[in-house]
Amino acid sequence: MAEGREQSAIDDKSSEIGAPPRMGSVMTQKSRFVLGLAGFFLLFLAVNSWLSGKQNVSRSPGLESLSPRIAADSMGNFHVVWGESVRNTTRGDAYYAKYDIGTQTWSTPLNLSNNERVFSEEERPVGIAVDGSDNIYVIYVEKNAISLRIFSGGSWGAPFLLASWGSGDCDSARVAVDSLGNIFTCWWTLDSYQVHSRARVNGIWEDAQVISAGQSEFCDIAVGTNAVFACWTAKYKTSVYQIFYVRRSTALNANWTAPQIMYQGTHEQQDPAVEADSSDIAHIVFTSAFETAELKAVLYCRWTGTRFVAPVAVSQTTLLNNPALDERANNLYACWQVGLSGNGTRVDTSNQFNGDWTNVAAVPDSAGATYCDVAVDPTGIPIFYVWDQGGEIWCNMGQSGPVPPDNEPPAAEFEFTPTTAIFPAEITFNASSSRDPDGDIVSYSWDFGDGGRVGGVLVNHTYDRWGTFVVRLVVRDNVGATGVKTHNIEILRLFQPLNIRWETKIDESLFQSRRVTLVTWSQNPANDALGVRIDFYRVYRKKPGESEAAYLLCGEVTAGVYKFLDANIGKDDVYVYAVTARDSQGHESPIVDGQGVSIIREKRRGSTATIKRGALSDRH
């Protein structure tokens, strides 16, 4: 709608300054005089805005800009979208501008829809989100359809139609993305009063689906690390409107839970805004309406992992509307409009640090606002507020808000059971005793000292060799600080039998001549000291010069027997032997290569000749 926007602005300016067709030099001078006054007035507004610290983001005189949404990327740039319409019509478009932190300038507003179909009767036509790679996602209402555009790789992709239907408008177009770029959206339809959602996971679009029950409206959606939350206000088996919620995992085609009331209240609950932190804890702010003179208060509810706790008040009770919320490093940033809808007196704010909400503060020079939003720099400073005022979108340029307290690093702790074992040994490691004093632990990284690595709070690891290993746990909190803990673990082994020896003979009779090897050994008392019971012995063999990996099992005998006769030997074969002990739990001592003296003896019809004798060194 770029062309339409310029023409509308020109037409509107012409009507404001009353510039008819030329009617002589006197009228031309009057027109110039009025134009001069208008220019001086615009210059005065610009200087006044600069002095007050706010800036005009939309810069669209003659058009109606409303309902801004803002998001920050990892570099500290801020991205704003809003709906912009020709006054007193249903013709509108979705516009976007970026604040570049390097140049400290706003980009020229960009028309993303360019079709004059962006219109929402309830005035919430757009949404925005940024993923971990700084790709930008903008969702917008097109009367009876929902579309999405994505900025990636330096350019905007073509509009993608999320959903459309025969007739009836929709509202509250909202989008949330995780760090990997998985997309979760929601909106509600005015004719059916149903909340819909559609997601893209691992590049695959799921089908759109209805996620609400009852008379539902004014929805929002948020995604954490592994969980997605959607909420809305509804009258469903209740006498007054309440906030309902559903949740799902981020997996492809994961099911939404059945709708539930966030927290049953006696007063009407409206206008929820939700954020989810990296620990998959959902945070919701909303308004609670009282019966007297439309008074409201902004309240806050927190997910515990199984339910939402009782709400706490964030604001005083007054005329207010349309709260918004942002989460950064486990801190919360809320804002809302104060005053009559359509012509508020100001935008108020409050922030939550370490679980405590700050005193309410006003955004300077924000009179006339209806809708507002908030986004925070990755460092937590500055805080950017945007709002609509006088048909334009304004931003406070990050000059408001207290400094978050310094982060304290997490403390890593863990236990493991059993504390020692015979290899191969499966050990359970538990890091649930780790703590973060002022936030949440978002990752647990294990190094088991044998090359094995894994992540998680409760993990199992199998050691397939013996020795003493240093186990290292690194925990990371929601702002990137780390804590480290190490423990040594000793993995034991069974010991080989002692005095392993073998003697190869030629056993010749009247009908046959064959080679046989008698392998003998003795019990190792070191296994008794381990408290294990040896069930049987296993005999292995390989050819001289081969590696230990070439040993093959050739037989086994029960405990108490200390010899084995290997009669499966070829005429020219020569072998080296090893014997292992195996206990009742399936543990087996390692195979150790033999080092012995070969003595040739041969037994033939009463006479003997040396063939081969060997001994296995008793290495423990």
Stockholm file with secondary structure:
# STOCKHOLM 1.0

chainA/1-620         MAEGREQSAIDDKSSEIGAPPRMGSVMTQKSRFVLGLAGFFLLFLAVNSWLSGKQNVSRSPGLESLSPRIAADSMGNFHVVWGESVRNTTRGDAYYAKYDIGTQTWSTPLNLSNNERVFSEEERPVGIAVDGSDNIYVIYVEKNAISLRIFSGGSWGAPFLLASWGSGDCDSARVAVDSLGNIFTCWWTLDSYQVHSRARVNGIWEDAQVISAGQSEFCDIAVGTNAVFACWTAKYKTSVYQIFYVRRSTALNANWTAPQIMYQGTHEQQDPAVEADSSDIAHIVFTSAFETAELKAVLYCRWTGTRFVAPVAVSQTTLLNNPALDERANNLYACWQVGLSGNGTRVDTSNQFNGDWTNVAAVPDSAGATYCDVAVDPTGIPIFYVWDQGGEIWCNMGQSGPVPPDNEPPAAEFEFTPTTAIFPAEITFNASSSRDPDGDIVSYSWDFGDGGRVGGVLVNHTYDRWGTFVVRLVVRDNVGATGVKTHNIEILRLFQPLNIRWETKIDESLFQSRRVTLVTWSQNPANDALGVRIDFYRVYRKKPGESEAAYLLCGEVTAGVYKFLDANIGKDDVYVYAVTARDSQGHESPIVDGQGVSIIREKRRGSTATIKRGALSDRH
#=GR chainA/1-620 SS CHHHHHHHHHHHHHHHHTCCSCCCHHHHHHHHHHHHHHHHHHHHHHHHHHHHTCEESSCCTTEEEEEEEEEECTTSCEEEEEEEEETTSSCEEEEEEEEETTTTEECCCEESSCSSCCCCTTSCCEEEEECTTCCEEEEEECSSEEEEEEEETTEECCCEEEEECSSCCEEEEEEEECTTCCEEEEEEETTTTEEEEEEEETTEECCCEECCCSEEEEEEEEECSSEEEEEEEEESSSSSCEEEEEEEESSTTCCCCCCEESSCCSSEEEEEEEEECTTCCEEEEEEEECSSTTCEEEEEEEBCSSSBCCCEECSCSBSEEEEEEEEETTEEEEEEEEEETTEEEEEEEEEEETTEECCCEEETTCTTCSCEEEEECTTSCCEEEEEEETTEEEECTTCBCCCCCCCCCCBCCCEEESSEEESSEEEEEECTTCBCTTSCEEEEEEECSSSCEEESSEEEEEECSCEEEEEEEEEEETTSCEEEEEEEEEEECCCCCEEEEEEEEEEECSSCEEEEEEEEEECCHHHHHTTCCEEEEEEEEECTTCCGGGCEEEEEEETTCCEEEEEEECTTCCCEEEEEEEETTSCBCCCCCCCCCCCCCCEETTEECCCEEEEECCCC
#=GC SS_cons         CHHHHHHHHHHHHHHHHTCCSCCCHHHHHHHHHHHHHHHHHHHHHHHHHHHHTCEESSCCTTEEEEEEEEEECTTSCEEEEEEEEETTSSCEEEEEEEEETTTTEECCCEESSCSSCCCCTTSCCEEEEECTTCCEEEEEECSSEEEEEEEETTEECCCEEEEECSSCCEEEEEEEECTTCCEEEEEEETTTTEEEEEEEETTEECCCEECCCSEEEEEEEEECSSEEEEEEEEESSSSSCEEEEEEEESSTTCCCCCCEESSCCSSEEEEEEEEECTTCCEEEEEEEECSSTTCEEEEEEEBCSSSBCCCEECSCSBSEEEEEEEEETTEEEEEEEEEETTEEEEEEEEEEETTEECCCEEETTCTTCSCEEEEECTTSCCEEEEEEETTEEEECTTCBCCCCCCCCCCBCCCEEESSEEESSEEEEEECTTCBCTTSCEEEEEEECSSSCEEESSEEEEEECSCEEEEEEEEEEETTSCEEEEEEEEEEECCCCCEEEEEEEEEEECSSCEEEEEEEEEECCHHHHHTTCCEEEEEEEEECTTCCGGGCEEEEEEETTCCEEEEEEECTTCCCEEEEEEEETTSCBCCCCCCCCCCCCCCEETTEECCCEEEEECCCC
//
